Amino acid sequence: MKKKVLVTIAQAADGTYWCHTEQDVYGGGLNGAGKTVKEAKDDLMLCLKDARLDYEENGGVPYPVEFRYQYDLQSFFEYFSFLNVTEIAKRAGINPSLMRQYTRGIKNAGEKTYSRLAECMNNITQELSAASFR
């Protein structure tokens, strides 16, 4: 059975991106960093590889790991840059100008805004899952 692990990804004050596991994997937490979210995720995979090798060298039997990712607004829109921030803001009923400030880290979104965005993204996910091409 796969161990499901939550990875939190966030932009740091210096503009870099950091990710870390919320649960231990192979005996410890994993971390990754980079100039982009992709670089941070790649660094996390290197950390996973090293942790797995160390775990095996110490007699552990490796197990499969499945990551789920939780993003802050800046990280989400950096990684999924093909998504149009303005259009998503409109769909979620959020002022597009304010949304751009959230994604740049100029202002911080509140819990209510995050809830509206989560609902909007869930709707988009369902619509995409139901779509097909002929």
Secondary structure, 3 states (H helix, E strand, C coil): CCEEEEEEEEECCCCCEEEEECCCECCECCEEEECCHHHHHHHHHHHHHHHHHHHHHCCCCCCCEEEEEEECHHHHHHHCCCCCHHHHHHHHCCCHHHHHHHHHCCCCCCHHHHHHHHHHHHHHHHHHHHCCCC
